[in-house]
Amino acid sequence: MQPAAQKTGPLLAIAAAQPVIPVLKITRVEDAVPLARALAEGGLPAIEITLRTPAALDAIRAVAAEVPEAIVGAGTILDARQFDAAADAGARFVVSPGFTPQLAAAAEGRAPLLPGAITPGEIMAAAE
């Protein structure tokens, strides 16, 4: 029998491995590495850095390069262009407040995507 994490995929395995995933809004790149290192050492290696600041992509890049024990993800991804930029920066998972076919296509074979969905139709489209 397979462990549950293998059945449900890498994103659920990340989420199941710790009680919370800290969501960080980094405004100064130099804060990203020490914060990610402290969180990882404290038992929270998976972190989400939102793309709501100009420093976000550089922060993801720095954490991915300098804190190998961290599982850095990107949040507030709104379109395929942002998805590509986050994945290229080293994001190992991506969170979006919504779902579009373009986001799904960008995620194909790359970082796992956790899209937001509220209505039954959105949930069904994301599940497909």
C-alpha positions as CSV (number, residue, x, y, z in Angstrom):
1,M,0.0,0.0,0.0
2,Q,1.3,3.5,-0.9
3,P,1.7,6.2,1.8
4,A,-1.0,8.9,1.6
5,A,1.6,11.5,0.5
6,Q,2.5,9.4,-2.6
7,K,-1.2,9.1,-3.6
8,T,-2.0,12.7,-3.2
9,G,1.0,14.3,-4.8
10,P,3.9,16.5,-3.8
11,L,1.8,19.6,-2.8
12,L,-0.2,17.7,-0.2
13,A,2.9,16.0,1.0
14,I,4.4,19.5,1.7
15,A,1.3,20.7,3.5
16,A,1.0,17.5,5.5
17,A,4.6,17.7,6.8
18,Q,4.0,20.7,9.0
19,P,1.1,22.3,10.9
20,V,1.1,25.6,9.0
21,I,2.8,27.1,5.9
22,P,4.0,30.6,6.8
23,V,3.0,33.2,4.1
24,L,5.7,35.9,3.9
25,K,5.5,39.3,2.3
26,I,9.2,40.2,1.8
27,T,9.9,43.8,1.1
28,R,13.7,43.6,1.6
29,V,15.6,40.8,-0.1
30,E,18.2,40.7,2.6
31,D,15.5,39.6,5.1
32,A,14.5,36.6,3.1
33,V,17.4,34.2,3.8
34,P,17.7,34.7,7.6
35,L,13.9,34.4,8.0
36,A,13.7,31.2,5.8
37,R,16.6,29.7,7.7
38,A,15.0,30.4,11.1
39,L,11.7,29.0,10.0
40,A,13.3,25.8,8.6
41,E,15.4,25.4,11.8
42,G,12.2,25.9,13.8
43,G,10.4,23.0,12.0
44,L,8.7,25.0,9.2
45,P,10.7,24.4,6.1
46,A,7.9,25.1,3.7
47,I,7.3,28.8,3.2
48,E,5.3,30.8,0.7
49,I,6.7,34.2,-0.5
50,T,3.9,36.3,-2.0
51,L,4.5,38.1,-5.3
52,R,3.0,41.3,-3.8
53,T,6.3,43.2,-3.6
54,P,9.1,44.1,-6.1
55,A,11.5,42.1,-3.9
56,A,9.5,38.8,-4.1
57,L,11.2,37.1,-7.0
58,D,14.7,38.0,-5.8
59,A,13.7,36.8,-2.3
60,I,12.6,33.4,-3.8
61,R,15.8,33.2,-5.8
62,A,17.9,33.9,-2.7
63,V,16.1,31.4,-0.5
64,A,16.2,28.7,-3.2
65,A,19.9,29.2,-3.6
66,E,21.0,29.7,0.0
67,V,18.7,27.7,2.2
68,P,18.5,24.2,0.7
69,E,16.6,22.9,3.7
70,A,13.7,25.3,2.9
71,I,10.9,24.4,0.5
72,V,10.2,27.8,-1.0
73,G,6.9,28.5,-2.8
74,A,5.4,31.5,-4.5
75,G,2.0,33.0,-3.7
76,T,-0.4,35.5,-5.2
77,I,0.4,34.2,-8.7
78,L,-2.2,35.8,-11.1
79,D,-1.1,34.6,-14.5
80,A,1.1,32.3,-16.5
81,R,3.9,34.9,-16.9
82,Q,4.1,35.2,-13.1
83,F,4.0,31.4,-12.7
84,D,7.0,31.1,-15.1
85,A,8.9,33.8,-13.3
86,A,8.4,32.2,-9.9
87,A,9.3,28.7,-11.1
88,D,12.4,30.1,-12.9
89,A,13.4,31.8,-9.6
90,G,13.2,28.5,-7.8
91,A,9.7,28.2,-6.4
92,R,8.9,24.5,-5.6
93,F,5.2,25.1,-5.4
94,V,2.9,27.9,-6.5
95,V,-0.3,29.3,-4.9
96,S,-2.9,31.3,-6.8
97,P,-6.0,33.0,-5.6
98,G,-7.8,31.7,-8.7
99,F,-7.7,29.2,-11.5
100,T,-7.3,29.7,-15.3
101,P,-6.5,27.2,-18.0
102,Q,-3.4,29.3,-18.8
103,L,-2.1,28.8,-15.2
104,A,-2.8,25.1,-15.5
105,A,-0.9,25.0,-18.7
106,A,2.1,26.9,-17.2
107,A,2.1,24.4,-14.3
108,E,2.2,21.3,-16.5
109,G,5.4,19.4,-15.7
110,R,6.7,22.2,-13.5
111,A,6.0,23.3,-9.9
112,P,2.8,22.1,-8.3
113,L,-0.1,24.6,-8.5
114,L,-2.6,25.2,-5.6
115,P,-5.3,27.3,-7.2
116,G,-8.1,29.0,-5.3
117,A,-11.6,28.1,-6.2
118,I,-14.9,29.0,-4.6
119,T,-17.8,28.1,-6.9
120,P,-18.7,24.6,-7.8
121,G,-17.8,25.4,-11.4
122,E,-14.4,26.7,-10.4
123,I,-13.7,23.7,-8.3
124,M,-14.7,21.3,-11.1
125,A,-12.5,23.2,-13.6
126,A,-9.5,23.1,-11.2
127,A,-10.1,19.4,-10.5
128,E,-10.0,18.6,-14.2
